[in-house]
Amino acid sequence: MPATEESRDEALYVLTAVLLTPAQFPSVLGDDYPEACAALGLEPYDTGYGLVLGQDGGGARWTVVTDDVSLVAIAIATWDCGMEYALAIEDRTVVASLPGWPLAVAVAAPGVPAPHDPAPDPAEDVSRAPLSPPDSERWGPAQRRLGADEIALQWAIWREQVDSDVTFVSPGEKPHGGVRRVLEEARGYLDSPPPLGRIRSAFASGDARTLRADGPGWSMVARTDDIAFVLLDDAPGEVLPVGRGPELPGLLTALDKLAVRPH
């Protein structure tokens, strides 16, 4: 389980941590890696960052940014295995300490006040608004990206809801206008590669890959050996399946060659 580390001259009770790298970053922050970094006021260095979310001794929420990516990756992998790991960040690796949390955290540190945003620092010329997770009650880019994340995590469940013989376009029909636009824009990435992290590839079963692509107003999740799902900003809560057909397989293969992959 997460432990504590010393920061800002007092204990930071570490609750969780996430990676912010070209291949893995919190989707709530942006459609690509540079956009996600900009949301936190960080430079989009290729090596990336680790984000450590915790509370100080007064219960205030803090997001500590470290450039020791390997340490954070080890901690996350250890916690995922159900083992304890005391994540201790050295001061020299701390890039920034940002008020608030960009993600929803369901747990709190024991023995300290309930999580709350820290008071503005009077020593700062310009006080930064605390980070906060997106509003779950409204639909927008962050919710669209989170929906795509969920499909990627629960692929088998979503796949079961689609007929196995679904095709890209049924005879005599045209695809959904939004889907058509997404596929055209995704195809455009082959000629003009998008910002780093806008296409990501992760392990799937067998030789297949889970492919994730994002663009202005849309997200696509696919398996290179199967179908794709599209989510749109202008179609709240709707998940649009895109079958294999004659066009999708080649597009997915080509996008996968451009994709950033975890090390």
Secondary structure, DSSP 8 states (H G I E B T S, - for coil): ---EEEETTEEEEEEEEEEESSSS--GGG-SSHHHHHHHTT----TT-EEEEEEE-TT-BEEEEEES-HHHHHHHHHHHHTT--------GGGEEEEEEB-SS------TTS---B-----TT-SS----B----TTS-SHHHHHHHHHHHHHTHHHHHHTS-TT--SS-TT----HHHHHHHHHHHHTTTS--STTSEEEEE-STT-EEEEEEETTEEEEEETTS-EEEEETTSTT--EEE--TTTHHHHHHHHHHH-B---
